[in-house]
Amino acid sequence: MAKTNETKNLETALFSAADALRSKMDANEYKNYLLGIIFYKYLSDSLLYEVADEIGDGRESTTLAEAQKLYEENTDDEDLRDELMDTFSYVITPENTFTKVMEHVNDHSFQIVNLGDAFKEIEGTNDTFEGLFDDVDLFSRRLGSNAQKQADTISAVLSAIDGLELVKSAGDTLGDAYEYLISQFASESGKKAGEFYTPQQVSELLTRLTLVGRHYPEGLTVYDPAMGSGSLLLNFRKYTQHKEEIIYYGQEINTSTYNLARMNMILHHVDTANQHLRNGDTLDADWPPSAKTNFDAVVMNPPYSLHWSAAKGFLEDPRFSKYGVLAPKSKADYAFLLHGFYHLKNTGTMAIVLPHGVLFRGAKEGKIRQKLLEDGSIDAVIGLPANLFYSTSIPTTIVVLKKDKQDRSVMFIDASKEFEKGKNQNKLREADISKILDTYEKRQDVDKYAHLATFDEIKENDFNLNIPRYVDTFEPEPEVDLRQVSKELRDVNAQIKDNEQELVGMLKQLTSKDDEVMAGINDIIKDLEGEIK
């Protein structure tokens, strides 16, 4: 989807606000400051504009400074406070708004505690916001060696975004700009980015794969058990008709990343009643309760080949028990896959990104893979290009699973050679994504690209799903024109003789008083003249 100029301008302005922090820490750290402060400004500005709507002349004709003054004059109005709480589920008192904090910045009276108090107030008003700013360490020595230098650094960040309009932007403009920031921080963070971000093109592909042939006129439920910043879940808003009817479930083990996902949801205007996010270990304890919720779509880009406990007790866990064995302790790939598949509705679709090893490794993983294939659970295997992700350069594969398949065939697609090469990361183009989706939906063979394998074929291959076994991408070497080769050899030999003759001429011009040197030169001339003949 093409970006509007408004989105591009906002993205540029927000990203440049990080300049005050770049020299002090790496992107994986300073992202927490910038994203947290942007989120705080959004909450504050939203509240002040609502004040203008409730007791002023409306947000369209009121500046934030005017709304701030109006709010201060009516600070004891309990009805106004109740209205704000009902609307936003949080309240920021007049002394803790972003606009008020900027007054302190502008008159040089700003102290870190001004911002710290504002964060604490927001976190304390509702469980939705509890601990949301925990990762914004306002007293970190990285911001400066003393309190004044720390205050100066934060003041620079506040000033950089002060003039930006975050609330009146159209649709998902701010949410999309926030996504852009997250992607830029992922690019700068390198391997650490795997903790919180899946490249947008891969997210789009995963999302759209789960929607092929499925129709959800009344909304749908989606689940990402390793949700990172929530970007993969939020993609469903772009590709479903009733985005306000999507119910999101997500789990994330990293607290910082979990908080980022909560902010991301709010900035995309997702109703708090539609968000069910949890900070926890997906494999350690099953969540959500299966009796309560199974999902129309499950998407996942889990950490690859993660170590997990693989404790024997998990053999009794309904997520894993029907397969008879557990994913090996050194590689949790199938544990993540089975967890997600367990929570999939009988009419739903799951798409998960994993390393290629899940397709062919034997032992316990081989037994799990065979059971999935015998049950007809694996619908497609799609090979992706190498170096798509910030966290790893290895090629990966998407496994698509269903519970309502009518046969046990598997669609194999080798999309590993079709991409746009980038300086640091490769990228799937829209044409590449469309070709994958079209091929997946049609389930027909495409020469050197795709093959629909029957269960018998897969069984003959001992349930090995390595893509080259099913999709032959071999390109024969072009025939050699021997006449052309012979001509090129003659031309090269002629050029060598010309060069040797030129060299002989140069050597004959050399002189020396040393008889041995002259004897050596004459020997070389004699040898060369012999070769020329």
C-alpha atoms as one frame of an Amber mdcrd trajectory, in Angstrom:
protein
   0.000   0.000   0.000   1.345   3.399  -1.029   2.141   5.862   1.726   0.594
   9.310   1.818   2.772  12.412   1.972   1.405  13.014   5.464   2.664   9.608
   6.589   6.074  10.108   4.953   6.517  13.556   6.500   5.563  12.295   9.943
   7.910   9.324   9.615  10.818  11.592   8.701  10.125  14.011  11.540   9.767
  11.275  14.143  12.906   9.462  13.039  14.986  12.641  13.125  13.912  13.104
  16.754  16.230  10.218  17.613  19.275  12.365  16.773  19.470  13.569  20.384
  19.998   9.949  21.514  22.022   8.311  18.724  25.400   9.403  20.013  24.660
   8.133  23.517  23.387   4.552  23.012  22.541   1.990  20.356  19.168   1.758
  18.639  17.985  -1.179  20.713  18.166   1.079  23.778  17.158   4.482  22.470
  14.067   3.100  20.725  12.471   2.719  24.172  12.952   6.412  24.946  11.698
   7.770  21.655   8.760   5.396  21.231   7.722   5.889  24.870   7.851   9.686
  24.668   5.929   9.733  21.365   3.277   7.546  22.951   3.069   9.881  25.955
   2.591  12.909  23.684  -0.160  11.083  21.794  -2.023  10.271  25.018  -1.611
  13.826  26.302  -2.642  15.531  23.063  -5.657  13.237  22.678  -6.831  14.174
  26.153  -6.373  17.929  25.616  -8.272  17.888  22.325 -11.067  16.027  24.079
 -11.124  18.781  26.712 -11.563  21.273  23.870 -14.469  19.221  22.511 -16.148
  18.877  25.903 -15.905  22.364  27.361 -14.325  24.522  24.646 -14.840  25.459
  21.013 -13.818  22.048  19.658 -10.490  20.611  18.596 -10.574  22.017  15.066
 -10.429  25.626  16.302  -8.374  25.108  19.468  -4.597  24.823  19.835  -3.001
  22.534  22.391  -1.825  25.575  24.356  -5.393  26.916  24.469  -6.740  23.506
  25.485  -4.107  23.336  28.234  -5.219  26.689  29.631  -8.854  25.608  29.486
  -7.995  22.371  31.281  -6.104  24.216  34.041  -9.071  26.533  34.582 -11.387
  23.546  35.010  -9.070  21.241  36.912 -11.631  20.731  39.698 -14.455  19.747
  37.329 -15.205  16.168  38.421 -17.700  15.640  35.586 -14.988  16.502  33.070
 -12.562  14.123  34.753 -15.152  11.302  34.719 -15.863  11.956  31.038 -12.180
  11.791  30.177 -11.760   8.569  32.139 -14.754   6.981  30.389 -13.396   8.004
  26.988  -9.737   7.060  27.386  -9.462   4.782  30.437  -6.729   7.127  31.705
  -6.454  10.688  32.967  -3.467  13.037  32.971  -3.794  15.984  35.317  -3.027
  19.464  33.890   0.400  19.637  35.531   1.493  16.383  33.863   0.464  16.914
  30.231   3.088  16.979  27.486   2.135  20.592  26.800   2.815  21.551  30.431
   6.118  19.672  30.480   7.131  21.618  27.355   6.470  24.870  29.211   9.131
  23.776  31.708  11.473  22.911  28.842  10.975  26.288  27.201  11.552  28.323
  30.376  14.562  26.110  31.309  12.970  24.843  34.508  12.510  21.261  33.254
  13.614  18.450  35.527  13.503  14.723  34.828  10.995  14.296  37.620   8.439
  16.330  35.609   8.301  13.593  33.001   8.647  10.793  35.544   5.565  12.021
  37.420   3.571  12.084  34.207   4.531   8.503  33.384   3.640   7.294  36.868
   0.252   8.992  36.723  -0.679   7.347  33.427   0.489   3.920  34.594  -1.503
   4.236  37.791  -4.898   5.069  36.284  -5.708   1.730  34.651  -4.366  -1.836
  34.407  -4.091  -1.338  30.633  -1.257   1.127  31.201   0.456  -0.542  34.155
   4.235  -0.695  33.714   4.011   0.744  30.211   6.948   3.131  30.656   9.171
   0.809  32.699  11.790   0.719  29.946  12.155   4.485  29.719  14.960   4.846
  32.261  14.948   8.607  32.765  17.839   8.497  35.217  20.204   6.405  33.111
  23.814   7.566  33.096  23.776   7.022  29.350  21.619  10.127  29.021  24.268
  12.203  30.778  26.771  12.103  33.593  24.629  14.226  35.948  21.014  15.267
  36.456  21.341  18.433  34.375  22.856  16.657  31.387  20.194  13.959  31.609
  17.511  16.655  31.655  19.135  18.359  28.651  19.077  15.140  26.624  15.426
  14.433  27.371  14.575  18.099  26.708  16.088  17.755  23.234  13.889  14.732
  22.485  10.773  16.485  23.801  11.525  19.590  21.743  12.099  17.543  18.589
   8.538  16.171  18.602   6.789  19.130  20.258   5.494  20.652  17.037   4.230
  17.404  15.497   0.490  16.815  15.098  -0.065  13.251  16.276  -3.798  13.189
  16.912  -5.449  14.883  13.945  -3.678  12.738  11.363  -5.937  10.675   9.130
  -6.740   7.030   9.799  -3.716   4.977  10.762  -1.163   7.645   9.792   0.398
   7.797  13.251   0.208   4.041  13.726   1.901   3.495  10.382   4.588   6.056
  11.238   5.155   4.228  14.532   5.538   0.995  12.561   8.081   2.737  10.362
  10.073   3.806  13.415  10.069   0.269  14.755  11.350  -1.014  11.400  14.109
   1.608  11.304  15.214   0.745  14.827  15.221  -2.924  13.805  17.496  -2.073
  10.888  19.919  -0.253  13.199  19.732  -2.899  15.929  20.988  -5.798  13.804
  20.553  -9.233  15.376  18.795  -7.841  18.449  15.922  -6.839  16.136  14.734
 -10.441  16.006  13.294  -9.906  19.473  10.728  -7.386  18.319  10.292  -7.109
  14.569   9.326  -9.151  11.514   9.988  -7.339   8.205   6.780  -5.856   6.855
   6.808  -7.833   3.600   7.068 -11.142   5.473   4.306 -10.025   7.849   2.107
  -9.201   4.867   2.729 -12.602   3.306   1.993 -14.513   6.523  -1.206 -12.557
   7.107  -2.529 -12.918   3.578  -1.738 -16.639   3.451  -4.102 -17.223   6.379
  -6.862 -15.312   4.571  -6.721 -17.167   1.228 -10.095 -18.811   0.640 -11.414
 -17.648   4.017 -14.159 -15.067   4.492 -14.918 -13.354   7.777 -17.816 -10.924
   7.205 -18.345 -10.516  10.944 -14.709 -10.102  11.937 -12.180 -12.671  13.078
  -9.949 -13.723  15.949  -6.171 -13.735  15.402  -3.337 -15.032  17.557   0.442
 -14.577  17.587   2.120 -16.542  20.407   5.461 -14.765  19.801   4.073 -11.352
  18.939   7.105  -9.077  19.345   5.949  -5.491  18.801   2.551  -6.656  17.530
   3.256  -5.633  13.935   2.356  -9.026  12.517  -1.030  -9.045  14.273  -1.820
  -5.500  13.169  -1.369  -6.460   9.515  -4.825  -8.029   9.591  -6.286  -4.509
   9.710  -4.978  -3.907   6.188  -6.376  -7.040   4.575  -9.786  -7.609   6.163
 -13.011  -5.782   5.469 -14.130  -5.113   9.053 -10.930  -4.124  10.849 -12.809
  -2.839  13.898 -14.195  -6.349  14.476 -10.815  -8.086  14.774 -10.064  -9.588
  18.178  -6.323  -9.793  18.889  -4.550 -12.267  21.142  -0.794 -12.126  21.567
   1.901 -13.289  23.944   5.480 -12.044  24.324   8.156 -13.154  26.776  10.263
  -9.977  26.610   8.696  -7.290  28.825  10.122  -4.353  26.864   8.781  -5.765
  23.620   5.434  -6.580  25.228   5.094  -2.931  26.290   5.930  -1.861  22.755
   3.126  -4.069  21.417   0.646  -2.480  23.837   1.621   1.004  22.645   1.454
  -0.129  19.031  -2.098  -1.402  19.464  -3.305   1.835  21.051  -1.654   4.005
  18.386  -3.499   1.961  15.745  -6.761   2.807  17.531  -7.477  -0.790  18.556
 -10.221  -0.804  21.174  -8.851  -2.026  24.506 -11.710  -4.565  24.635 -10.325
  -6.149  21.451  -6.762  -6.548  22.746  -5.770  -9.547  24.806  -2.016  -9.327
  25.231   0.075 -11.208  27.763   3.650 -10.972  28.993   4.692 -14.601  29.426
   6.494 -17.700  28.160   4.416 -19.289  25.404   5.891 -22.774  25.765   6.136
 -22.936  29.547   2.414 -22.563  30.289  -0.410 -22.778  27.777  -2.282 -19.540
  27.115  -5.009 -18.660  26.403  -7.198 -21.452  27.786  -8.220 -23.533  24.770
 -11.736 -24.034  26.076 -12.223 -20.285  25.882 -10.609 -19.377  22.592  -9.490
 -20.985  19.371  -8.549 -18.749  16.500  -9.481 -18.091  12.893  -5.863 -17.253
  12.090  -2.584 -18.034  13.839   0.592 -16.321  12.652   4.051 -16.628  14.107
   7.726 -15.818  13.585   9.192 -17.445  16.713  12.870 -17.452  17.705  14.574
 -20.145  15.642  15.910 -23.359  17.229  15.451 -22.002  20.749  16.397 -24.133
  23.748  13.424 -25.106  25.940  12.907 -27.420  28.904  11.230 -30.323  27.002
  10.297 -31.678  30.448   8.563 -35.071  30.401   5.459 -33.521  31.903   4.786
 -31.829  28.574   3.944 -35.258  27.115   0.656 -34.944  29.025   0.088 -31.409
  27.741  -2.782 -31.482  25.193  -0.755 -29.252  22.880   1.830 -31.998  22.392
   0.385 -35.274  23.714  -1.104 -36.638  20.458   2.323 -36.627  18.780   3.930
 -39.028  21.262   7.228 -37.155  21.472   8.391 -33.635  22.272  10.437 -31.248
  20.211  14.096 -31.745  21.199  15.460 -29.677  24.038  17.929 -27.929  21.726
  15.332 -26.961  19.115  11.888 -25.694  20.135  10.718 -25.086  16.544   8.075
 -27.818  16.579   7.002 -26.874  20.097   6.060 -23.419  18.822   4.374 -24.893
  15.760   2.296 -27.377  17.768   1.323 -24.719  20.302  -0.041 -22.473  17.572
  -1.716 -25.337  15.723  -3.436 -26.506  18.893  -5.110 -23.114  19.200  -6.294
 -23.002  15.576  -9.989 -23.361  14.834 -11.078 -26.288  12.686 -11.933 -23.760
   9.961  -8.833 -21.593  10.408  -5.380 -21.289   8.830  -1.960 -21.007  10.446
   1.260 -19.645   8.886   4.597 -19.883  10.696   8.170 -18.972   9.687  10.845
 -21.505  10.679  14.353 -22.586   9.644  14.572 -25.194   6.865  15.706 -27.854
   9.334  12.089 -28.508  10.359  11.495 -29.910   6.876  14.037 -32.726   7.008
  15.524 -33.258  10.488  14.858 -36.761  11.804  14.450 -38.359  15.245  11.722
 -36.696  17.330  11.113 -33.934  14.816  10.720 -36.520  12.071   8.028 -38.319
  14.095   6.109 -35.088  14.711   6.351 -34.145  11.028   5.134 -37.593   9.935
   2.114 -37.409  12.263   1.204 -33.943  10.953   1.425 -35.220   7.374  -0.578
 -38.373   8.097  -3.284 -36.178   9.642  -3.288 -33.939   6.565  -2.396 -30.926
   8.698   0.370 -29.434   6.545  -1.099 -27.527   3.625   1.930 -25.817   2.090
   5.684 -25.372   2.409   7.124 -22.142   0.991  10.850 -21.514   0.683  11.863
 -17.881   1.236  15.009 -16.050   0.100  18.034 -15.791   2.387  18.827 -12.634
   4.341  15.256 -11.348   4.685  15.482 -10.857   8.433  17.499  -8.447  10.570
  18.305 -11.163  13.084  19.614 -13.879  10.758  20.848 -14.300   7.199  19.732
 -17.926   6.803  17.002 -18.856   4.320  13.721 -19.685   6.021  10.499 -21.461
   5.195   6.826 -20.775   5.809   4.729 -23.762   6.844   0.976 -23.352   6.321
  -1.317 -25.610   8.362  -5.039 -26.378   8.399  -7.375 -28.707  10.280 -10.142
 -28.956   7.683  -8.222 -30.211   4.623  -9.992 -32.663   2.349  -6.803 -34.466
   1.295  -3.209 -34.896   2.423  -1.450 -33.183  -0.467   1.146 -30.467   0.201
   1.820 -27.448  -2.022   5.561 -26.805  -2.371   6.689 -23.368  -3.529  10.320
 -22.398  -4.040  10.265 -18.602  -3.811  13.909 -18.401  -2.743  15.229 -16.826
  -5.937  12.710 -14.033  -6.459  13.440 -10.928  -4.386  14.962  -7.468  -4.454
  18.573  -7.498  -3.323  19.373  -4.874  -0.689  22.582  -3.541   0.788  21.969
  -5.135   4.199  18.757  -7.138   3.838  16.940  -8.630   0.891  13.303  -7.749
   0.361  10.205  -9.421  -1.038   8.565  -7.246  -3.694   4.803  -6.959  -4.087
   5.084  -8.997  -7.302   6.913 -11.751  -5.399   4.233 -11.826  -2.692   1.417
 -11.858  -5.268   3.014 -14.747  -7.159   3.340 -16.813  -3.966  -0.286 -16.146
  -2.985  -1.624 -16.842  -6.474   0.336 -20.090  -6.720  -0.739 -21.181  -3.241
  -4.396 -20.524  -4.019  -4.421 -22.282  -7.426  -2.473 -25.327  -6.146  -1.107
 -26.131  -9.588   2.418 -27.022 -10.694   4.595 -24.198 -11.986   7.797 -25.219
 -13.763  10.854 -24.726 -11.546   8.717 -22.889  -8.963   5.942 -25.031  -7.482
   4.642 -28.580  -7.203   1.556 -30.090  -5.606   2.824 -33.282  -4.008   0.496
 -36.160  -3.188   0.700 -37.934   0.142   2.119 -40.997  -1.641   4.984 -38.888
  -3.057   5.749 -37.549   0.395   5.590 -41.026   1.902   8.012 -42.296  -0.766
  10.383 -39.546   0.366  10.170 -40.841   3.972   8.160 -37.756   4.988  11.104
 -35.507   4.172   9.767 -32.113   3.074  13.005 -30.640   1.769  11.789 -28.451
  -1.100  14.343 -29.532  -3.776  12.927 -33.072  -3.540   9.664 -31.754  -5.001
  10.550 -28.619  -6.980  13.328 -29.050  -9.532  14.970 -25.667 -10.012  18.025
 -27.038 -11.849  19.038 -24.874 -14.795  21.201 -26.710 -17.380  24.415 -25.038
 -18.426  24.124 -23.354 -21.837  25.703 -25.309 -24.734  29.270 -24.320 -25.513
  29.958 -23.016 -29.052  33.252 -24.804 -29.778  33.876 -22.809 -32.961  33.581
 -19.593 -31.002  35.913 -20.977 -28.313  38.454 -21.920 -31.014  38.308 -18.430
 -32.534  38.752 -16.809 -29.111  41.814 -19.032 -28.441  43.377 -18.010 -31.792
  42.754 -14.358 -31.000  44.341 -14.736 -27.560  47.410 -16.504 -29.011  47.824
 -13.767 -31.625  47.639 -11.128 -28.899  50.252 -12.996 -26.843  52.650 -13.090
 -29.824  52.156  -9.374 -30.446  52.957  -8.635 -26.805  56.030 -10.888 -26.881
  57.338  -9.153 -30.031  56.836  -5.788 -28.351  58.701  -7.035 -25.274  61.625
  -8.329 -27.413  61.929  -4.933 -29.057  62.094  -3.251 -25.666  64.704  -5.742
 -24.364  66.957  -5.171 -27.411  67.119  -1.504 -26.477  68.526  -2.286 -23.053
  72.298  -1.930 -22.423  74.564  -2.684 -19.495  78.281  -2.566 -18.759  77.848
  -5.822 -16.821  78.508  -8.746 -19.174  76.454 -11.177 -17.066  73.401  -8.897
 -17.142  73.666  -8.550 -20.936  74.072 -12.310 -21.280  70.880 -12.840 -19.260
  68.959 -10.308 -21.383  70.143 -11.990 -24.583  69.027 -15.407 -23.270  65.535
 -14.039 -22.579  65.396 -12.458 -26.056  66.465 -15.762 -27.622  63.789 -17.729
 -25.696  61.025 -15.280 -26.612  62.005 -15.218 -30.273  61.920 -19.011 -30.256
  58.328 -18.982 -28.846  57.200 -16.345 -31.389  58.370 -18.585 -34.264
